[in-house]
Amino acid sequence: MAMEIVVTHGGGKKIDATVNGFTIHTDQPKDYGGDGSAPEPFTLFLSSLATCTGIYIVGFCQTRDIPTEQIRIVQDHTFDEKSGVLIGINLRVEVPPDFPEKYHKSLIKAAKYCAVKRTMDEPPPMEISVAVEG
């Protein structure tokens, strides 16, 4: 499965990515010279983990006819105080009181199938190059 993401400058600190016919906008906060008009790229990265987890949770519930309207995933983060580097991620699946307890451990297992999480567990090599285009 090949996928190409094309990134362009949207002016100021705005960076746009076009993939599969969608444009994803990013910006920097005003404190960092941006307009604050869109999420930062790192925020989108973290959001991709939470939303990827969400699709696996929803899929698990849908195959068992379990309503999903009251299910939430809350993700929070721990950053190193000195460097600001991300050092921890906590995902909490919040379910309503009537959610079948027998599925609690299975929800955790389903969440671990998230492709973003699996990629973070075993990151692929990344190569960066420069190409001169005519």
Secondary structure as GFF3:
##gff-version 3
##sequence-region A 1 134
A	DSSP	beta_strand	6	9	.	.	.	ID=ss1
A	DSSP	beta_strand	15	19	.	.	.	ID=ss2
A	DSSP	beta_strand	22	26	.	.	.	ID=ss3
A	DSSP	three_ten_helix	30	32	.	.	.	ID=ss4
A	DSSP	alpha_helix	41	62	.	.	.	ID=ss5
A	DSSP	beta_strand	72	79	.	.	.	ID=ss6
A	DSSP	beta_strand	86	94	.	.	.	ID=ss7
A	DSSP	three_ten_helix	101	103	.	.	.	ID=ss8
A	DSSP	alpha_helix	104	111	.	.	.	ID=ss9
A	DSSP	alpha_helix	115	121	.	.	.	ID=ss10
###
